[in-house]
């Protein structure tokens, strides 16, 4: 209601707290995305390993 043209939480942070907070939240958001992506790849590789016996390292390279 208060910010109808906002699309992401980073736009809200920029308007409410300024550029420095925006960059801080951007950094932590990108770090979180990298961690979650890595966890999903590791989980997929472990699943492929359990189902087929493929090496986990090979699965990490072949899944993406």
C-alpha positions, 0 to 999 in steps of 0.5 A: 500500500505504501509503495505501489511501484516497488518490485523488490525488497531492495527497492524498498530498502533503497527508498527507506534507508538509502544507498548504503543500506541498499548495497549492504542488502544487495550483497547479502542477497547475492550471497544468500542466492549463491549459498542456496544455489550451491545447496540445491546442486549438492542435493541434486548430486547426492540424489543422483548418487543415491539413485545411480551410483554416479560420483558426487563431484561428477554429478555437480558438474553434469547437473547444471 
